[in-house]
Every structure is written in structure tokens, then in C-alpha cells.
Amino acid sequence: MRPRKFSIVLINDIIRPCFALVIVSILFVGFDAPSTLAQSFLRQSNQWRAMPVVVLQGLDKITARVSTFEIEVGKVGSFGVLSIEVKSCKKKPPTEPPEKVAFMVINDLKPGEKMIEVFKGWMFASSPSLNGLEHPVYDVWVLDCRKLSIQSKPSEDELK
């Protein structure tokens, strides 16, 4: 008789709570509650702010000179024989961990040769080597994304 009571107690104490847990899990998956909560949290934490200017730094490996320069989004700048077109520049808000990213197209414009696209994609300021420019002479990386400064806007005299 004792083995029967033990098996009945075992079923009541273990199987029923497990069954209840399975039912609750099915309800959560069926209503998609956890993924909805996670998605709303990710949307709030991944708010990027588009900025009109990217600040880049470039290294000429031959002369060992480092240059810092700015290019407006939608415009083309140059560094050595490289042509750099900035398509987008985004920055996380101050309440988030700092991160700046820029989408760029970089072409090699060697004189007398056809233009060669050497880079197209996102560059991350926090990890320059994650998706960087591979060029034998130049390195370029993102430093910051920021608003237009007063000095970078053309004056009325320059527009006339």
C-alpha cells in the first residue's frame, strides 16, 4: 500500500505544477506577450538621431599624418585620392550608451585610372575595425556625428 500512496503523492505534487506551467507558457506564447514587451523595449532603447554632419579622421600611412575633417550628409568630400560620400550619420541620445554610425561610400580616384569603390557600408565610431576601410595608403574612421556649426554655413557674401 505504501508504494501506491507514494506514487499518488508524486503525481499530485510534481505533475500538476508542471502541467500548470506548460499551460501558462502556452498562453504567453499564444498571445505573444514576451516578444511584444521585448520589441517595445528595443524600440525605446534603439532610438537613433539623424545628424547632418559626420566628423571623420583619416591617416595617411605614407606620411603618418592624421587629419580630422567634416563632411555633410549627402555631399562628397575628399581625403587624399579618396572620394567620400556620406549617405547617413546617426547618433544615440545622451541617455543611451554612446554610439555614432555613418553610412558611407568611399571610392579610390587614382589619376589616369578608373574609379574603384573601396568601401560601402556602415562605420561605427566605437569599433573602427568592425567594418573598416581596407586601403593600402589610407585609413578613415568615424569620430562623431553632429549638427551644422555656424562656421560651416556659407555667409551671405559667399552666396552672392
C-alpha positions as a printed Julia matrix, in Angstrom:
160×3 Matrix{Float64}:
  0.0    0.0     0.0
  2.74   2.45    0.73
  4.12   2.42   -2.8
  0.7    3.4    -4.16
  0.35   6.34   -1.8
  3.84   7.48   -2.7
  3.09   7.33   -6.43
 -0.18   9.23   -5.97
  1.57  11.9    -3.89
  4.32  12.1    -6.51
  1.77  12.66   -9.27
 -0.11  15.3    -7.29
  2.99  17.21   -6.16
  5.06  17.15   -9.35
  2.89  16.52  -12.39
  0.14  19.06  -11.64
  2.52  22.05  -11.14
  4.41  21.08  -14.3
  1.13  20.83  -16.2
  0.11  24.27  -14.93
  3.48  25.69  -16.02
  3.02  24.25  -19.51
 -0.46  25.77  -19.78
  0.78  29.22  -18.68
  3.68  29.0   -21.17
  1.31  28.15  -24.0
 -0.87  31.13  -23.13
  2.11  33.51  -23.16
  3.39  32.17  -26.46
 -0.1   32.18  -27.93
 -0.66  35.82  -27.03
  2.91  36.77  -27.96
  3.3   38.76  -24.71
  7.06  38.39  -24.13
  8.07  39.3   -27.68
  5.78  42.36  -27.68
  7.33  43.59  -24.44
 10.85  42.96  -25.73
 10.15  44.71  -29.03
  8.77  47.81  -27.32
 11.81  47.91  -25.03
 14.18  47.6   -28.01
 12.35  50.34  -29.9
 12.78  52.69  -26.95
 16.45  51.82  -26.4
 17.41  51.96  -30.09
 16.29  55.48  -30.9
 18.88  56.96  -33.24
 19.07  60.66  -34.01
 19.97  61.62  -37.57
 22.68  64.27  -37.71
 23.64  66.4   -40.74
 27.45  66.27  -40.35
 29.91  63.43  -39.84
 33.33  64.07  -38.29
 35.96  61.74  -39.74
 39.59  61.15  -39.05
 41.99  59.93  -41.69
 45.51  58.54  -41.56
 47.93  58.79  -44.46
 50.11  55.7   -43.88
 52.93  57.03  -46.08
 53.45  60.36  -44.29
 51.99  59.24  -40.92
 49.79  62.36  -40.83
 46.4   62.27  -39.14
 43.72  64.67  -40.34
 40.3   65.44  -38.89
 37.63  66.66  -41.32
 33.87  67.09  -41.61
 31.52  66.13  -44.44
 27.84  66.99  -44.63
 25.36  64.17  -45.21
 24.5   63.93  -48.9
 27.73  65.62  -50.0
 31.07  64.3   -51.24
 34.39  65.12  -49.6
 37.92  64.0   -50.29
 40.9   62.72  -48.38
 44.0   62.18  -50.47
 42.86  60.29  -53.58
 39.74  59.03  -51.79
 36.29  60.38  -52.58
 33.98  60.01  -49.55
 30.21  60.28  -49.97
 28.24  60.33  -46.7
 24.73  58.91  -47.03
 23.7   58.95  -43.35
 25.04  59.79  -39.92
 23.25  58.75  -36.73
 23.91  59.15  -33.05
 22.35  57.65  -29.91
 20.7   60.05  -27.46
 22.67  61.09  -24.36
 20.62  58.75  -22.16
 21.93  55.7   -24.07
 25.45  54.25  -24.27
 27.45  56.45  -26.68
 27.49  55.3   -30.29
 27.81  57.05  -33.63
 27.41  55.38  -37.03
 27.76  56.63  -40.57
 26.85  55.04  -43.89
 29.48  55.96  -46.46
 30.62  55.14  -49.97
 34.37  55.57  -50.46
 35.93  55.5   -53.92
 39.6   55.43  -54.92
 40.25  58.1   -57.58
 43.76  57.34  -58.79
 44.78  59.73  -61.58
 44.55  58.16  -65.03
 42.65  55.11  -63.75
 39.03  54.12  -63.44
 37.28  54.94  -60.15
 37.2   51.93  -57.79
 34.72  51.56  -54.93
 36.81  50.5   -51.92
 34.17  50.76  -49.19
 30.38  50.86  -48.95
 28.63  50.38  -45.63
 28.22  51.45  -42.02
 31.2   52.54  -39.92
 30.94  52.54  -36.14
 32.78  55.11  -34.04
 33.09  52.75  -31.07
 34.59  49.93  -33.16
 36.52  51.27  -36.17
 37.91  47.84  -37.03
 34.47  46.19  -37.07
 33.7   47.36  -40.59
 36.58  49.49  -41.74
 38.17  50.77  -44.9
 40.81  48.43  -46.31
 43.19  50.59  -48.34
 46.98  50.3   -48.7
 47.63  54.04  -48.2
 44.72  55.49  -46.2
 42.67  54.69  -43.1
 39.41  56.54  -42.43
 37.18  56.19  -39.39
 34.18  57.93  -37.8
 34.69  60.16  -34.77
 31.33  61.85  -34.3
 28.02  62.9   -35.82
 26.88  66.41  -35.05
 24.74  69.35  -36.03
 25.84  72.0   -38.51
 28.01  74.61  -36.86
 27.59  78.3   -37.61
 31.06  78.45  -39.18
 30.32  75.66  -41.67
 27.33  77.54  -43.17
 28.25  79.85  -46.07
 27.93  83.56  -45.39
 25.67  85.83  -47.45
 28.74  87.34  -49.14
 29.85  83.89  -50.34
 26.41  83.17  -51.76
 26.41  86.36  -53.95
